[in-house]
Amino acid sequence: MEYLGTHPLEGATLVASSDVTSNTSSLTMTGIFDPEVMYFIHVMDYRPKNDERTLMFRWLDSSDNAISFTNMQESGLYGNSGGAGSSGGVYSTNRTGGYTNFGSGTGNASDEHGMGQMWCVPNTANEKLAIVSGAFHTGADEDYGARFIQASRLNTSATRATGIEFVCDNNSGGHQINNISIRVYKLGTKVNPLKTLKHRHTDNWVPSNYIGGAIKGQGWAKVAQMTAADGDASLDFTDVFTSNYKRYVITGTDCRPDTDNTTLVFKYRDASGLNSGTYVSTWFDVFANGSTSTGHTDDNGISSLIRNVGNTGNEGGHFTGFLDPITSNTPKFMSYRSITQRADTYTRYQTGAIAYNDATVMTGINLYWSSGNWESGTVKIYGVND
């Protein structure tokens, strides 16, 4: 398609990218944060040099120096699965070693890894606030941890952050990052005024830098979409995960079964077919609309994205998940969030992580209900451009 207009960057813009494949003490990204702008950071395939060590970060000023502070306040909600037992909960701490956590202790075996994502507004004179979620393989075999939410607050400095540094375990004791991929995206700050040559002019916008093809957009590129018809047994995506993207995002909207009080689950596909092995999960629930309770489940053997969905009235659910299906590490993590109108009339918010212990590169995903079929719903899959 031909365009008439100015610089048509689409969606989120990649502003920094780094891949570490050997032992490294410190990974810095400098001069990347603009004032009062929100950023989204993907962390993939993290592995430390030494076993059970944590990825950490701190903010850097315009001179690329660490912003000093008395303490970094941090809190989180966490869970475990895959043999870790029922040991999840809530924590709160003040980090005084100069860095704050991004996840927790991750194993260093050749196939172990951690992943996560962070929202942040670093370049502000106010407090530096960040929210993380993610999952990781601990040092024990098939023992998985999840951070449903992990938040930090740098509260003693008005200095603006323009960069970030990642290290392992406070960059002390010889601890290093052995492997990691990081992508930093800046959310758009302007409305894109892109016009096609066939667009009928309806306003007074007349920039005219060039006439030609649009440059490649960045952010999330939709690679697949399926909409359920009433009675469909599954939404089966085949050959959708490729090496074109390192990370994928999956969303489900208006998901509704034809059977009351059932759960949406999935299986991965590889080149040989469906993977029906053991999926393990952990999640945290918050209820509303008639209930004020919360719930926490560790070490569950089901790959559920939304649970106990109703099929009467206007009931249904939505979900979003982050996943790295083409990694050869184990397990295959999906970090997700969902909201559901349940069959018992309660509204349920859920955040969790699902692990599948297989090193095989996955090529697709099959979504189906634990009982009954689809009545309606749309699932979209996005590749994260890098």
C-alpha positions, 0 to 999 in steps of 0.5 A: 500500500502506498502512503502520503505522510510523515514517519509512520511508526506503528504501535510501540517502538523498539528503543533498545535491544540486547542479547547476552550469551556468555557470562556478563557482570552488567548489562546497561541500556543508556539514554533510552527513556524520554520524559513522562513516557511509559515503557514496556520491557520484555525479558526472555531466556534469562539464566544466571552463571550460578544456580538459584540466582536472581535477575536484578535492575537499577535506574541510571541517570543522564550521566549513566550513573546509578541513581542513589537511594536509601532503599528500594521498596519492593513487594509481590505476590507469588506462587509455585508449581511443578513439585514446589508444593503449596508455598506461594504468598505475599512478600514486602521488603526494602532492598538496600544493596542497590538493586531490586528484583526482576523475578527470583532465584533461577536455575543455571542448567543449560535448559533452565530459564526465566521470563517476564515483562515490566511496565515502567515510567522511568524518566520522571521527577516523581517516584520511579514505579515499575510493575513486573510479572513473569515465571522462572525455573528454579534450581530444582528439576521441574520446580517452577516459580511465578511472580503474579505481580512484583512492584518496586518503588524508588522513593528518595530521589527526584533524579530522572532515569534515562537508562537501566542496568541489569545484573545478577544478585546485586553484581556481587560474589562473582554472580553474573548473567549467563544468558538473556534477551531484553527488548525495551519498547516505548509506547506511542506518544502521538496519534499516527496521521497516516493517510493512504493515497486513496484517503478522502481528505477530511481535515486540514492536515497537510504534511507532505514529506514523501510519497512512498511505501510505509516503513516497517512498523514495530510492536505487536504484529498480528499473526493469527486469529480465529473466531469460534462458531457455536459447536466448535470443539476447539480453536486449533492454531497450527504452524503459527509460532515461528522463528520470525518472533522470539516472543508471542502474545495471545488474547481471548475476548468474549470466550464462552462455552456451550456448557455451564461452569467449565474451564478454558484449557490448552495444549501446545503443538509441535511439528509432530502434533499435540503435546498431551503431557503434564501441564502445571500451573499456579494462580491467584484469584480475586472475586467481586459481584457478590463475593469479596474473597481471594484464593491462591492455588499452587502446583495444580495440574491443569493448563487453565486460562479462565475457570468456571465460566458461565453460559447464561445471560451475558456471562463469558471471559477475556484473557491475555498471555505472554509466552515464549514457545520457540525457546529450546529451554524448559519449561514452556511458560505462559504468564497470563491474566484473565477476568471471567463472569462465573457460573455462580454469578461471581466475577473472577479476576485471575493472574497466574503462570502455566508451565509445560516441561518440554524442550521441543520448539512449539509451533502451535496451540489448541484451545478447548473447554474442559467439557462441552464446546465453544459457543463464541469467542475470538482468539488472536496471536501476536508476534513481538517485533524485535 
